[in-house]
Amino acid sequence: MPEHTPDGRYVVVDGRRWRATDPEIPQDVAAQLRKDLMSARRDVGAALRAADPVAEKAARARVQAAKVALGERGTPWWEQTPEERRARWEQEQP
């Protein structure tokens, strides 16, 4: 498991900080979002290998949606109300 900053807002990987996943997301929802994220990342790679810019754009949009839903992009989860956080992971799913 990666190291977290003392405030829990970031994980540290190889000395670089990355925004942590919202800890309030239910485990089953977070697992599905991570599965969607990994699928979208694989699709980005496949689109790049196929030199298909349309598929690449669609796959990158799915990566963005999953990262936002996880709280790793967009408005920081610690600046959102509980209702906003729930809406984010329920509405932003790819």
C-alpha positions in Angstrom: 0.0 0.0 0.0 1.5 3.4 -0.9 2.4 5.9 1.8 -0.1 8.7 2.5 0.6 12.2 3.6 -0.3 12.9 7.2 -3.6 14.6 6.2 -4.5 11.6 4.0 -5.2 13.7 1.0 -2.3 12.4 -1.1 -0.4 9.2 -1.7 3.4 9.4 -2.2 4.9 7.2 -5.0 8.6 7.4 -5.7 8.7 10.8 -3.9 5.8 12.3 -6.0 2.5 13.2 -4.5 -0.7 12.1 -6.2 -4.2 12.9 -5.0 -5.7 10.0 -3.0 -9.0 8.4 -3.7 -11.9 9.7 -1.7 -12.0 7.5 1.4 -15.7 7.9 1.7 -16.5 6.0 -1.5 -18.0 2.6 -0.5 -15.4 -0.2 -1.2 -17.6 -1.9 -3.8 -18.1 1.3 -5.7 -14.4 2.2 -5.6 -13.5 -1.3 -6.8 -15.8 -0.9 -9.8 -14.5 2.6 -10.6 -10.9 1.2 -10.4 -11.9 -1.6 -12.7 -13.5 0.9 -15.2 -10.3 3.0 -14.9 -8.0 0.1 -15.8 -10.3 -0.9 -18.7 -10.2 2.6 -20.1 -6.4 2.8 -19.7 -6.1 -0.5 -21.6 -8.3 1.0 -24.3 -6.1 4.1 -24.5 -3.1 1.9 -25.2 -5.0 -0.2 -27.8 -6.1 3.0 -29.6 -2.6 4.3 -29.6 -1.3 1.1 -31.0 -4.0 1.1 -33.7 -3.4 4.8 -34.4 -7.1 5.4 -33.9 -7.6 9.0 -32.6 -11.3 8.7 -32.2 -11.1 5.6 -30.0 -8.2 7.3 -28.1 -10.3 10.4 -27.4 -13.2 8.3 -26.2 -11.0 6.1 -24.0 -9.2 9.2 -22.5 -12.6 10.6 -21.7 -13.5 7.4 -19.8 -10.2 7.7 -17.9 -11.0 11.2 -16.9 -14.6 10.3 -15.8 -13.3 7.5 -13.6 -10.5 9.7 -12.0 -13.1 12.4 -11.3 -15.5 9.8 -9.8 -12.7 8.5 -7.6 -11.9 12.0 -6.4 -8.4 12.0 -7.9 -9.2 14.8 -10.3 -11.6 17.8 -10.3 -12.6 19.6 -7.2 -10.7 18.1 -4.3 -12.9 15.8 -2.2 -11.9 17.5 1.0 -13.5 20.7 -0.3 -16.8 19.1 -1.1 -19.8 18.5 1.1 -20.8 14.9 1.8 -23.7 15.3 -0.7 -21.4 16.7 -3.4 -19.0 13.8 -2.8 -21.7 11.2 -3.1 -23.1 12.9 -6.3 -19.6 12.9 -7.8 -19.0 9.1 -7.5 -22.6 8.3 -8.5 -22.9 10.7 -11.5 -19.3 10.6 -12.9 -19.1 6.9 -13.4 -18.0 6.2 -16.9 
